[in-house]
């Protein structure tokens, strides 16, 4: 009995919200004015933010004499090894990633 009630509620909700499920044919596209409001974010700022984070971490590791590679914001093998070394020294699970514990311990 409960399943029938739940199924009826789901069917009613779909019928009210989606013309495709209501049996009225295919769904119509949103009006042009509504489509114009949708904006997609570029991945460029995120990449720059990650590079900046890596640069700050690389500089901190250079200051601690744990990393002697380029401070370029790239995730190189040498950088990952340095992060792992830092994590082991601070009793953080050594996975080479800049997780929240590692960032806090580095002060970034």
C-alpha positions as CSV (number, residue, x, y, z in Angstrom):
1,X,0.0,0.0,0.0
2,X,2.8,2.4,0.9
3,X,4.6,1.7,-2.3
4,X,1.5,2.5,-4.4
5,X,1.1,5.9,-2.6
6,X,4.8,6.7,-3.1
7,X,4.6,5.7,-6.8
8,X,1.4,7.8,-7.2
9,X,3.2,10.8,-5.6
10,X,6.2,10.4,-7.9
11,X,4.1,10.1,-10.9
12,X,2.1,13.2,-10.0
13,X,5.3,15.2,-9.4
14,X,6.7,14.2,-12.7
15,X,3.5,15.0,-14.5
16,X,3.5,18.5,-12.9
17,X,7.1,19.3,-13.6
18,X,8.0,17.6,-16.8
19,X,6.0,17.6,-20.0
20,X,8.0,14.7,-21.3
21,X,6.8,12.5,-18.5
22,X,3.3,13.8,-18.6
23,X,2.6,12.2,-21.9
24,X,2.2,15.6,-23.8
25,X,5.0,14.8,-26.2
26,X,8.7,15.8,-26.1
27,X,9.9,18.5,-23.8
28,X,10.2,21.9,-25.4
29,X,13.5,23.9,-25.1
30,X,13.7,26.8,-22.8
31,X,12.9,30.2,-24.3
32,X,15.9,32.1,-25.7
33,X,15.8,34.7,-22.9
34,X,16.2,31.9,-20.3
35,X,19.0,30.2,-22.3
36,X,21.0,33.4,-22.4
37,X,21.1,33.5,-18.6
38,X,23.1,30.2,-18.4
39,X,26.8,30.9,-18.2
40,X,29.5,28.3,-18.0
41,X,32.6,29.0,-16.0
42,X,36.0,28.7,-17.7
43,X,38.5,26.2,-16.2
44,X,41.3,28.8,-16.6
45,X,40.9,30.6,-13.3
46,X,40.8,27.2,-11.5
47,X,44.0,26.2,-13.2
48,X,45.7,29.4,-12.2
49,X,44.5,29.0,-8.6
50,X,46.0,25.5,-8.5
51,X,49.2,26.7,-10.0
52,X,49.3,29.5,-7.4
53,X,48.8,27.0,-4.6
54,X,51.6,24.8,-5.9
55,X,53.9,27.8,-6.2
56,X,53.2,28.8,-2.6
57,X,53.8,25.2,-1.5
58,X,57.0,24.9,-3.6
59,X,58.3,28.2,-2.1
60,X,57.6,27.0,1.5
61,X,59.3,23.7,0.8
62,X,62.3,25.5,-0.7
63,X,62.5,27.7,2.5
64,X,62.4,24.5,4.5
65,X,65.2,23.0,2.3
66,X,63.0,20.1,1.3
67,X,62.6,21.1,-2.4
68,X,65.2,22.3,-4.8
69,X,63.3,22.3,-8.0
70,X,61.8,25.2,-9.9
71,X,59.1,27.2,-8.3
72,X,56.8,27.1,-11.3
73,X,53.4,25.8,-10.0
74,X,53.8,22.4,-11.7
75,X,53.3,19.1,-10.0
76,X,56.6,17.4,-10.8
77,X,57.9,14.1,-9.3
78,X,60.4,16.1,-7.2
79,X,57.6,18.3,-5.8
80,X,55.5,15.2,-4.9
81,X,58.4,13.6,-3.2
82,X,59.1,16.8,-1.2
83,X,55.5,17.0,-0.2
84,X,55.6,13.3,0.9
85,X,58.8,14.0,2.9
86,X,57.1,17.0,4.6
87,X,54.0,15.0,5.4
88,X,56.0,12.2,7.0
89,X,57.9,14.7,9.1
90,X,54.6,16.1,10.3
91,X,52.7,12.8,10.9
92,X,50.4,13.4,8.0
93,X,49.5,10.5,5.7
94,X,52.2,10.7,3.0
95,X,50.3,10.8,-0.3
96,X,52.1,13.7,-2.0
97,X,48.9,15.8,-2.2
98,X,48.2,19.2,-0.9
99,X,45.2,18.2,1.3
100,X,43.9,20.5,4.0
101,X,46.2,19.0,6.7
102,X,49.2,19.6,4.6
103,X,48.3,23.1,3.6
104,X,47.6,24.0,7.2
105,X,51.0,22.6,8.3
106,X,52.7,24.5,5.5
107,X,50.8,27.7,6.5
108,X,49.2,28.2,3.1
